[in-house]
Amino acid sequence: MAVGIGGTALVFWCMMIFGYATFGRNSQALILNNYHGSQDLMATAARLFTGIAIISGYALMFAGLKAALFSLTKLDRPNVEDRERKQRQMSAAFLAVIATAACFVTEHELGTVIGLVGSIFGSVVIYMFPAFVSNSLLKMKDGKGNTIIKPFFPGERLFNRLLVLFGAVFAV
């Protein structure tokens, strides 16, 4: 995990440094917007691959959204009458709303959407979710009432709560 996270951090760090070194204070949030339109074949190819990455990433995000919506509406339970038809209708309705909204998103707003989604999900995945899991594990008890997992250091639960707070502030 350390190699994977470190490698990802290195790639992002390099892109930020090289983008700033190339365009200075004129760097835009979506670095591809700094390059000329159709004359630059490499920038056009990068835009194409970025589009493919965004489109393929949505399936993963919306699979979780769909599962959460089915759970909230109780359509995930096997005893629901005509469950599959209702799930298909809800899925189609959400896809229609999302597709309609996507038609009105400009390239400039796309950078904002990517930044917003990245900050929220990044903060949840990096700071908040691990802290929630750690505190849940620290609260677990065996049949005799003894804690199953001992904290690594005194104040670990407080530290986890601070991580959740930091993640929320960082997302905002």
C-alpha positions as CSV (number, residue, x, y, z in Angstrom):
1,M,0.0,0.0,0.0
2,A,2.8,2.4,0.8
3,V,4.4,1.9,-2.6
4,G,1.0,2.4,-4.3
5,I,0.1,5.5,-2.4
6,G,3.7,6.9,-2.6
7,G,3.7,6.3,-6.4
8,T,0.4,8.0,-6.8
9,A,1.5,10.9,-4.7
10,L,4.7,11.2,-6.7
11,V,2.8,11.3,-10.0
12,F,0.4,14.0,-8.7
13,W,3.3,16.0,-7.3
14,C,5.2,15.9,-10.6
15,M,2.2,17.0,-12.5
16,M,1.6,19.9,-10.2
17,I,5.3,21.0,-10.3
18,F,5.6,20.6,-14.1
19,G,2.3,22.3,-14.8
20,Y,3.3,25.3,-12.6
21,A,6.8,25.3,-14.1
22,T,5.3,25.4,-17.6
23,F,2.5,27.9,-17.2
24,G,3.4,29.7,-13.9
25,R,0.5,31.7,-12.4
26,N,-1.6,31.2,-15.5
27,S,-2.0,27.5,-14.7
28,Q,-5.6,26.4,-14.7
29,A,-7.0,23.7,-12.4
30,L,-7.5,21.3,-15.3
31,I,-4.0,21.6,-16.8
32,L,-5.1,20.4,-20.2
33,N,-7.0,23.7,-20.6
34,N,-3.7,25.5,-20.9
35,Y,-2.8,23.8,-24.1
36,H,-3.9,24.9,-27.5
37,G,-7.0,23.2,-29.0
38,S,-6.9,20.9,-32.0
39,Q,-3.4,21.7,-33.2
40,D,-1.6,20.0,-30.3
41,L,-2.1,16.3,-31.0
42,M,-0.6,15.2,-27.6
43,A,-3.0,17.5,-25.7
44,T,-5.9,16.2,-27.8
45,A,-4.9,12.6,-27.0
46,A,-4.5,13.5,-23.3
47,R,-8.0,15.0,-23.4
48,L,-9.4,11.8,-25.0
49,F,-7.8,9.6,-22.4
50,T,-8.9,11.9,-19.6
51,G,-12.5,11.6,-20.9
52,I,-12.2,7.8,-21.0
53,A,-10.9,7.8,-17.4
54,I,-13.7,10.0,-16.2
55,I,-16.4,7.9,-18.0
56,S,-15.0,4.6,-16.7
57,G,-14.7,6.0,-13.2
58,Y,-18.4,7.0,-13.0
59,A,-19.5,3.4,-13.2
60,L,-17.6,2.7,-9.9
61,M,-19.0,5.7,-8.2
62,F,-22.5,5.2,-9.3
63,A,-22.5,1.5,-8.4
64,G,-22.1,2.6,-4.8
65,L,-24.8,5.3,-5.2
66,K,-27.2,2.8,-6.7
67,A,-26.6,0.3,-3.8
68,A,-27.1,3.1,-1.2
69,L,-30.3,4.3,-2.9
70,F,-31.7,0.8,-3.0
71,S,-30.9,0.3,0.6
72,L,-32.4,3.7,1.6
73,T,-35.6,2.9,-0.3
74,K,-35.6,-0.7,1.0
75,L,-35.5,-2.0,-2.6
76,D,-32.5,-4.2,-1.7
77,R,-34.7,-6.6,0.3
78,P,-35.8,-9.9,-1.4
79,N,-39.4,-9.7,-0.1
80,V,-40.2,-6.4,-2.0
81,E,-43.0,-6.9,-4.5
82,D,-41.8,-6.4,-8.1
83,R,-38.3,-5.4,-6.8
84,E,-36.4,-5.7,-10.1
85,R,-38.8,-3.6,-12.1
86,K,-38.7,-0.8,-9.4
87,Q,-34.9,-1.0,-9.3
88,R,-34.7,-0.7,-13.1
89,Q,-37.1,2.3,-13.0
90,M,-35.1,4.1,-10.3
91,S,-31.8,3.4,-12.1
92,A,-33.2,4.7,-15.4
93,A,-34.6,7.8,-13.7
94,F,-31.2,8.6,-12.0
95,L,-29.3,8.0,-15.2
96,A,-31.7,10.4,-17.1
97,V,-31.2,13.1,-14.4
98,I,-27.4,12.6,-14.5
99,A,-27.2,12.6,-18.3
100,T,-29.3,15.7,-18.5
101,A,-27.1,17.5,-15.9
102,A,-24.0,16.4,-17.8
103,C,-25.3,18.1,-21.0
104,F,-25.1,21.4,-19.2
105,V,-21.6,21.0,-17.7
106,T,-19.0,23.0,-19.6
107,E,-15.3,22.1,-19.7
108,H,-14.5,24.8,-17.1
109,E,-17.2,23.5,-14.7
110,L,-15.8,19.9,-15.2
111,G,-12.6,21.0,-13.4
112,T,-14.7,22.2,-10.5
113,V,-16.7,18.9,-10.5
114,I,-13.5,16.8,-10.6
115,G,-12.0,18.9,-7.8
116,L,-15.2,18.7,-5.7
117,V,-15.6,15.0,-6.1
118,G,-11.9,14.4,-5.5
119,S,-11.8,16.5,-2.3
120,I,-14.8,14.9,-0.8
121,F,-14.0,11.3,-1.7
122,G,-10.3,11.8,-1.1
123,S,-11.0,13.1,2.4
124,V,-13.4,10.3,3.2
125,V,-11.1,7.6,1.9
126,I,-7.9,8.9,3.3
127,Y,-8.9,10.5,6.7
128,M,-12.4,9.7,7.7
129,F,-13.1,6.0,6.8
130,P,-9.9,4.6,8.3
131,A,-10.6,6.5,11.5
132,F,-14.2,5.2,11.7
133,V,-13.0,1.7,11.1
134,S,-10.3,2.0,13.7
135,N,-12.6,3.3,16.4
136,S,-15.2,0.6,15.6
137,L,-12.5,-2.1,16.0
138,L,-11.3,-0.5,19.3
139,K,-14.8,-0.7,20.7
140,M,-15.3,-4.4,19.9
141,K,-15.5,-6.7,22.9
142,D,-15.5,-10.4,23.3
143,G,-18.1,-12.5,25.2
144,K,-16.5,-11.6,28.5
145,G,-16.6,-7.8,27.9
146,N,-12.9,-7.5,27.3
147,T,-11.7,-5.3,24.4
148,I,-10.5,-7.5,21.5
149,I,-8.0,-5.0,20.0
150,K,-5.7,-2.9,22.1
151,P,-4.9,0.7,21.0
152,F,-1.4,1.2,19.5
153,F,-0.9,4.3,21.7
154,P,-2.8,6.1,24.5
155,G,-5.3,8.6,23.0
156,E,-5.8,6.7,19.7
157,R,-9.6,7.1,19.8
158,L,-9.2,10.9,20.3
159,F,-6.7,10.9,17.5
160,N,-9.2,9.1,15.2
161,R,-11.9,11.6,16.1
162,L,-9.5,14.4,15.2
163,L,-8.7,12.7,11.9
164,V,-12.5,12.7,11.1
165,L,-12.7,16.4,11.9
166,F,-9.6,17.1,9.9
167,G,-11.0,15.1,6.9
168,A,-14.3,17.1,7.1
169,V,-12.5,20.4,7.2
170,F,-10.2,19.3,4.4
171,A,-13.1,18.3,2.2
172,V,-14.8,21.7,2.7
